[in-house]
């Protein structure tokens, strides 16, 4: 075993970013101990996340992290070394215009005083207690944030969720299953996983208004999913569910939890840490999860489904400023494939699909109806070309 792991920090960021676009799940880097690490735009916080991951993984080797000239210039050495003491010992080596950060994880993390704000569960045979230290924060997502600090595209959905509170508090006693508890940035997530690997219950504790609304929405969403699916796509689902399509995010390309709003890093870190702990005693493989069609939608007749689809499509056209008949529901295949005629507005189909999924059924798929060529001479010429070729 090598004594030191060499890491090029800029290459690490590139590898992580590339995995977001090329992989459907298990975003990350080539280093196993960084499986739950999420980079931060703040250099010191991002490095602290690496230190924390190494310490929690009980990494025996030291780390040698090389920074680019630009990051070497931005690095706040005193602050980094002071905060790194929570996880181990860090020092900075200067090599010309570049800097190398050396880190060695502490074998046992420091004891911290128990918090009275969160009830500590009794240790059962199937329990797992996975605790990340509170300070330092490794993201720009600090506790006690106001809901107004979230991006405007998410505020309405978060505000609607805030008054619920049905998922706050620890798990009830005397329930069977594997218990997982994770902590990050002032929030605590309690999960109960059944024998099939499904999340039977999800609970949380948070300090801030924003975190409370976010975690309430997240816990509500992941119940019934497999823990692996929640780890792979749970926060991606959350971002999509909370986002108001009428308010642009101003993000080029694919929208992900990492590039949309830093608030998503809290549930992301919590659920991935829970799955990493779960895998210690349970086998994991490929994620074959597929969502089921809702019972409500399946209970409708074909005529009732078409009626609801046409009403919703007419409402969508009104919201888009289109004529009521600009998009027309032609037919439906099986229970979820919606065939739409859109002679002049095919570019609106993706937005229509999003609207129908949000208002009627999440598994709906919108397809453009094929148009028959009614020009007889052109049709005959096409057939003649086919015969001659």
N, C-alpha and C positions, 0 to 999 in steps of 0.2 A: 504494500500500500504506500502510495506517495505521501510525503509529509505535508505537502502544500498543493492546494488546488489553484491553478492559474486561471484568472478570469479577465477577459477584455471587456470592460464595462460597456463600451459603445457597441461591440459586437453582440453582447448579451441583450441590449435593447433592440437591436435589429432582428435578432432571432425571435424574440418575444413578439415583436410587431408582425413579423412574417408569419408566425404561427397563427395569429388572429385571422389572417386572410386565407391561409391555405388549409387550416384544420377546422373541422366542424365541432370538435370538442377537445378537451385536455390541452387548452392553450398553455404554453409555458416554454421552458428552455430545455437544454440538454442535461442540466444538472438535476438529479432526483431531489436533492434537498430544497430546491427552489420551486417545487411543484405548485405550492400555494402562493408564491411571491408575485406581487403585482407592482410594476415600476411606478414611480411617482415623479411628477415634473420637478419636484424639489429634490435636489441631488442628495442632501444629507438624509432626508426621510427615506429616499429610495435605498440608500446604502444601509440604513438602519433596518429596513425590511429584510435585506440579505442577511445581516447579522442575526436578526431575530429568527429567521428561517434556519440558519446554521445551528443556533443554540437549541431550538425546539427539536431539530433532527438529531441532536446529540452528535454532531459532526466532530470526528476526532482530528481531522486534518485542519491545518490553518488555511486561510484565504489570502491570496495575493491579487488584488484587484487593480488593474491598470486603467488610469483615466486619460482621456484625450487632453490636449493642451487647453482647450476651452474649458472643460470641466475642472481641470487642475487649477485654472485661474479662479473659478467660481467657488471651489471647495472651501468651506469654513471649518478649518481643522480643529480649532479649540472646541467648538460646539459639537462636532462629530465625536471626538474622543471622549468628551464628558458624557454624552448620551449613550455611547456604546458600552459604558461600564455596566449597564443593565444586563447585557448579554455576554460580555467578555472583555477582552482587551484589544484596543485598536491603536495603531500608530501609522504615521504617514512618512513615506520615504520620497525624497525629491530626486529626480533623475533628469537633469537639464530643465526643459520647460514642461515636463510631465511629472505627475505624481502617482505613486503606487500606495494603495491603502492595504496595510497588513491587518489581519484580524484573526484572533484565536478565541473560539467560543468557550465559555465557562461550562464546566461539566454539570454543575447544579445551579439553576437560576436562583437569584436572591429571594429570600422569603419576604413576602409583602403582607401587610396587615389585612385581614379579611374585611370585606366590605359589608356593612350592615344593610346596604340598600338591596342586596340580592340574597334571597334565602338559599342556603347551601343544601343541596339534596343529600339524602342518605346514600351511602355507598352500597349498591346491590351487586349481585354476582355479574350481571350483564352490563353494569354501568361503566362508563368511560368518562373521566373528567379531563378535558383538554383545555388548559388555561393559558392564554397569551397574556403577558404582562400589560398592564394599562399604559404606563409611560415607557418609552416615548411614543407618540403617535407616528405612524409611518405613512400618513396621507394628509392631504389638506382638508380632510373631513373631520373637524373637531366636534366634540359633543356640545349639546345645548345650542344648536344652530336653529335659527328661525326658519319657518317654512318658506318665507319670502326669499331666502338665499338660494333655493333651488332654481334651476332654469325654468323660465315661464311656461315651457311646454309641459312641465310635470306638475305645476302647482295646483291646478284644479283637481286632478285625480288624487293628489296627496291630501288636499283639504277635505275631500269627500271621505277619505279613509280615516282621517284623524279622530273622528268622533266614535269610531267603532270600539276599539280596545278589547275585543273578544279574545285576542291572542296574547295579551299581556300577562306576565306572571310566570312562575316556574311550572313544571309539569306536575300533575297530580300524583300522589303516592299510590302504591299498590296497583300499578298498571304494568303489564308484561311487555317486554321488548328491550331493545338496546338503547340506552340513554346516552346522548352526546351533548356536551356543553362546550361552547366556544365563546371567547370574548375578544372584542376588538374595539378600540376607540370609544369606550364608554357604553357599548352595547353588548348584550349577552343573548345568545341564541340557545334555546333548549330544544332538542329534537328527540322524539321517540320513534325508533325504526322497528318495524315488525320483522317476522321471520323471512318474508319475501323481499326484504330490502326496501319496502315502501315506507314513506314518512307518514306515520299514523297521526302524530300530533307535532305541531311546531309552535313554540312559545318564545317570548322575548322579554327583555327589560332594556329600556333606553332612557337616556337623560333628557335629550333635546326634543323639541317639537318636530323638527324635520326627521330626525332619526326614528321617533316613535311612529310617525305616519308611514315612513318607508318600510320599517320592519313589520308593521301590521299588515301592509299590502303584501310583503314578501312571504310572511308565514302563511297567510291565507292562500297564496298562490301555490306554494310547494307542497301543501298537504295533499296526499294521494299520489304524488310523483315518487319515482324511485329516488333514493338518495344520490345515485350516480347521475341521473338526469337533472336533478336539482343542482348538482355541482357543475355539470357540463353546461346547462342552458338556463338554469333558474333565474339568474340575474338578467340574462338576455330577454327572457320572457317578461320579467318585471319591467324592464325599460320599455319594451314594446307596449305593454298593457297600460303603463302610466302616461305615455307620450300622447299629447294632443296633436293629431296630424295637421290641424289648422295653423299651428305655430311652428315655423321653421327653426331647426336647431342651428343652421348655419355651418353644418359639418359636411365637407366634401367626401364623397365615397360612401362606404358602408358605415352605418351607425352601430357602435358597440358600446357596452357599458363603460369601457375604458376611455373612450373619447367623447362621451356625451355629457356627463356630469360626475364630478368626483364623489358625490354622495353614494354612488353605486359600489364604491370600493369596500364599504363596510359589509354589506351582505355578501359580496363576492368573497371577501377574506373569511367570513364566518362559515359559509357553507362549504368552501373548499377545505378549510381546516377540519371541519367535521367529517368530510368524506375521507380525508387522508388518515384520520384517526380510526375511522370505521374499517378501512382496508387492512389494518394491522391484524384483525381477527377474522376477516371475511374475504373470500375470493372476489376478484373483480375481473371483468373482461370487457368486451365491446358493448357499447350502449345501443341496444336495439329498441329503445322506448319509442312507442307511437301513441299519440293521444287518441282517446276514444271519442266518438260522436256523442253529444249529450243526449240524455234520455228524453229531454223535452223536445228536441228536434226530431228524434226517431219516432216519437209518439204522434207526430203530425202526419196527416195524409199527404199524398203528392199535391193535391189541389191546394191544401192549406199552406204547404211550403212555398208553392209558386205565388200564392196570394201575398204572403209575407215578403217574399223576395221582390215582387213588383212594387209593393208599397214602399219598402225601404229604398229601392232604386229610384223611385220618383222623389223621395225625400232627399236623396243624395244629389240628384240633378238640381234641385232647388238650392241646396247649399253651395253647389258648384257654379251656380248662375247659368245653368244649361236649360234648354227647353225640356219640358216634362217627358217627351218621347225621344230625347237624344240618345238614351241608352235603353234598350228594350230586352227584357228577359224572354228568350226564345223558347228554352226548354231546360230540363234538368235531367242529368244522368246519375243513376244511383241516388244516394242521399246528399251528396256534397258537391257534385260538379255542375256548375251553373253556366249555361251557354247564353252569351249576350250578343245581341246585334248592336254594333256601334259604327255606322257608316262614316261618320265624320269626327268621332271623338274616341278613337281606340286608345289614345294616350291616357285616358282617364280610367282605364280598366283596373290598373293596379291600385289606384286610390279607392275605386269602388269595392274591390276585394277587401281592402283594409276596413272599409266602412261596414260591409256586410258581416265580416268576422267579428267586429266589435259590437254590432247591434243584434245579430241573429244567432250565428253559430261559428265557433272559432275554427272549424275544420273545412269551411267552404272554400272552394277553388273556382275562380272565374276564368272562363275560356271564351275566346272570340269566335263567333259563329262563322263558318266558312261561307263565302258568298259565291253563288253560282253565276257563271258568265252567261248573260242573256243575249249577247250579241252573236247571232247565228253565223254570219260570215266569218267572224274571228274564231268562233268555235270550230267551224268546218276547216279553216286553214290550220288550226292547231292539230286536228285529227289527221289531216293530210301529211303534216310534218312528221307525226309520230309513225305513220305507216311507211314513209320513205326512209326513215332512219334505221 
